[in-house]
């Protein structure tokens, strides 16, 4: 009798924990969330070859974001949001024809809005960094104050100087370099982003409008004119 009661208690506890995990009230183990994202994006044909990478987004404490890819994202390429044990595709980046970015933004905003966040200034910076990652950008390449002038000086010196400047940017402090201003609707961010992944290593100016609950209301980007043309590869090396 005591054993049956013990077993019944264990089963009841597991059912309760499973329910809390499923609904997202309690975060399941990260490995389980990763498996949910994999099954959602790659089942049944690509489970063995798919790779799953988590996108860091600290303000979303009850949500996890993943990129699921095959063949270096040349095959399957999806952004997946996992809450509890439920997954939602935010974007099918390898779709034909490609989905408009406005669709994935609507899906993300809907998920973020349901979390009913009230962001302070530091959390707003972290949320902007999260949106940069979702767009395939790297927050560590956000330039600090005076960074545009530093990039131009490095251009004049050559490729080696640009590499040294890139390596000097601190990934841990990336979100603190995001310049934000509090406005009645939430926050406005003004970001200088050094796109070292593009030819010529251009600097972009990004303007993002963030609601206080974390939803992205608008984003604009334009290319900053370069005062100096980058020298050919190899010039300026020591």
Order of alpha helices (4+ residues) and beta strands (2+ residues): alpha-alpha-beta-beta-beta-beta-alpha-alpha-alpha-alpha-beta-beta-beta-beta
